Amino acid sequence: MHPESIMRHLTVFLAVATLGTASCGYFKPRSYPLNTCVVCDQTLHRYGDPVIFVRDRQEVFVCSEEHRKEFVENPNRFMKKILQVKFL
């Protein structure tokens, strides 16, 4: 193979590899910093297993589906609580 051909193949390979990882959207969310529900400040296992979801690349734990709905209605309020703990 000619050097130009090798460089062309290498460039295409690197472009495809980069696009492949970027387009899959994988990221590791930041871990939840609290031991309590972000909505009610009560123990997470109060109603059984916590409801876990990700918002803005941050894990969020709430103690019930009702609290998840409350979180979704006003996410900035609750994300602010999480971020304050993260940076203390």
C-alpha positions as CSV (number, residue, x, y, z in Angstrom):
1,M,0.0,0.0,0.0
2,H,1.1,3.5,-0.7
3,P,1.6,5.9,2.2
4,E,-1.3,8.2,1.0
5,S,-3.6,5.2,0.9
6,I,-2.6,4.1,4.4
7,M,-3.2,7.7,5.7
8,R,-6.6,7.9,4.0
9,H,-7.7,4.5,5.5
10,L,-6.4,5.6,8.9
11,T,-8.2,8.9,8.7
12,V,-11.5,7.2,7.8
13,F,-11.1,4.6,10.6
14,L,-10.4,7.3,13.2
15,A,-13.4,9.4,12.0
16,V,-15.7,6.4,12.2
17,A,-14.4,5.3,15.6
18,T,-14.9,8.8,17.0
19,L,-18.4,9.2,15.6
20,G,-19.4,5.8,16.8
21,T,-18.5,6.5,20.4
22,A,-20.0,10.0,20.4
23,S,-23.2,9.0,18.7
24,C,-24.0,6.2,21.1
25,G,-24.6,8.8,23.9
26,Y,-23.0,6.7,26.6
27,F,-22.0,8.6,29.7
28,K,-21.5,7.7,33.3
29,P,-23.9,9.7,35.5
30,R,-22.6,11.4,38.6
31,S,-23.4,9.4,41.7
32,Y,-26.2,10.6,44.0
33,P,-24.7,12.4,47.0
34,L,-27.6,12.1,49.5
35,N,-28.8,9.3,51.8
36,T,-32.3,10.7,51.6
37,C,-35.0,11.5,49.1
38,V,-34.3,14.8,47.4
39,V,-38.0,15.7,47.5
40,C,-39.1,14.9,51.1
41,D,-35.7,14.5,52.9
42,Q,-36.9,11.2,54.3
43,T,-35.1,7.9,54.2
44,L,-35.0,6.4,50.7
45,H,-36.4,3.0,51.6
46,R,-39.5,4.4,53.3
47,Y,-41.8,3.1,50.6
48,G,-39.6,0.2,49.5
49,D,-36.9,0.4,46.8
50,P,-36.1,4.0,45.7
51,V,-37.0,5.2,42.3
52,I,-33.8,6.0,40.4
53,F,-33.4,8.1,37.3
54,V,-30.9,10.4,35.6
55,R,-31.4,14.1,35.1
56,D,-28.7,16.2,33.4
57,R,-26.1,13.4,33.8
58,Q,-26.9,13.2,37.5
59,E,-28.3,10.2,39.3
60,V,-31.4,11.1,41.2
61,F,-33.0,9.0,44.0
62,V,-36.5,9.6,45.3
63,C,-38.5,7.4,47.6
64,S,-41.7,7.0,45.5
65,E,-43.2,7.4,42.0
66,E,-45.2,10.4,43.4
67,H,-42.0,12.1,44.3
68,R,-40.5,11.4,40.9
69,K,-43.5,13.2,39.4
70,E,-43.0,16.1,41.8
71,F,-39.4,16.3,40.8
72,V,-40.3,16.4,37.1
73,E,-42.7,19.3,37.8
74,N,-39.9,21.4,39.3
75,P,-36.5,19.9,38.5
76,N,-34.4,23.0,39.0
77,R,-35.5,23.3,42.7
78,F,-34.4,19.7,43.4
79,M,-31.3,19.7,41.3
80,K,-30.1,22.8,43.1
81,K,-30.3,20.8,46.4
82,I,-28.2,18.0,44.9
83,L,-25.6,20.3,43.5
84,Q,-25.3,22.2,46.7
85,V,-24.3,19.0,48.5
86,K,-22.0,18.0,45.7
87,F,-19.9,21.1,46.0
88,L,-19.8,21.6,49.8
